[in-house]
Amino acid sequence: MSIKSESKKLLLIVTAFLVLYFLPVGTGRFDNAIMQSLLLVKWYAREHVLLCLVPAFFIAGAISVFVSQASVMKYLGAKANKFLAYGVASISGTILAVCSCTVLPLFAGIYKMGAGLGPACAFLYSGPAINVLAIILTARILGFQLGLARAVGAIAFSVIIGLLMHFIYRKEEIQRADNAMAFPEDEKHRPLWQNSLYFASMVAVLVFANWAKPIDSGGVWAAIYSVKWIITAVSLAALIVFLALWFSKKDLADWTSTTWDFSKQILPLLFAGVIASGFLLGTPSGEGVIPSKWVSAAVGGNSFRANFFASVVAAFMYFATLTEVPILQGLINAGMGKGPALALLLAGPALSLPSMLVLRSIMGTQKTVVYVSLVIVMATISGMFFGAFF
């Protein structure tokens, strides 16, 4: 055993001892932060795991097992038609309208199967950011200008960030695409229409089980909400029928095995990130270890510092679908500027500390840092421009 290796172990032990020795247990803020982290992870387990993550894991597993690599490369690969690739990626994310954590298994599925980094990142951003109901809610509660700016910014961001990720890693992506070209088209076991119905039934379960309650009691959105569980049940029943009719035991074994691989890779990191996020930044019902008044004081006006701070805090904080609007309403009432408000809306729903931890395990530390940095920088610049004009 080398001296260097043993020194690292000693340093780790000493650091852990000092942290435990000086742990501020008994102080109000620390104890409350612990409580907020537990409340957040409990809420996350109840509200997001069964209805959001479990369907997403099964869809990701299905993509890896039943979608050929050649098909993914054709539509989303590094050498695919850019208009088609980024169009498909952004539209797919818009249809799913999931949170920053639920989109991760789906991102991992298409990236593993050969999707280019650019289109995959466009999909990764668009899923949580381009949420139609969230944009409508923003316009209704926070004003039309902010709602429109969020819609335009989110759509543009998904494409621009994807293109920038592709450009930064273009040599690596071209090499990755060349290596994948050697893979032949997989032998088709089922016709396209059967696979399409199979995937559509799973996506329907994911979408309608998480259909959010609208503000108004009338309209199409409210009508769908009133029958969401009927649609979900019918979609789930259809999925069971499709599996019984069209899939062999080996198909089901491969599918569940791959789904489990995604689950054990992603779930522990998500829960660890949610706990850390709740401890640091709290929940809508209470503060974490960082006082909320610090945040409110730092996001007033339209300075670079205010916009950058709003982007960074939003990137690390966990926002469940639609919760960013009431949180932002409270911050605006406390003096938050319009520019930082937009920066928060563009950076927050698409990123979180839990999602960063998972992204690092999927595409590596460097690419994760670059992706997060692009979102923060673009959100900051957009906030400054919006605040200057409005």
Secondary structure, DSSP 8 states (H G I E B T S, - for coil): --HHHHHHHHHHHHHHHHHHHT--TT-HHHHHHHHHHHHHHHHHIIIIIIIIIHHHHHHHHHHHHHS-HHHHHHHHSTTS-HHHHHHHHHHHHHHH---TTTHHHHHHHHHHTT--HHHHHHHHHHHHH--HHHHHHHHHHH-HHHHHHHHHHHHHHHHHHHHHHHHHTHHHHHHHHHHHTTS-----SS-HHHHHHHHHHHHHHHHHHT----SSSSSHHHHHHHTHHHHHHHHHHHHHHHHHHH--HHHHHHHHHHHHHHHHHHHHHHHHHHHHHHHHH-BTTB--SS-HHHHHHHTBSS-HHHHHHHHHHHHHS---TTTHHHHHHHHHHTTB-HHHHHHHHHHTTT--HHHHHHHHHHH-HHHHHHHHHHHHHHHHHHHHHHHHH-
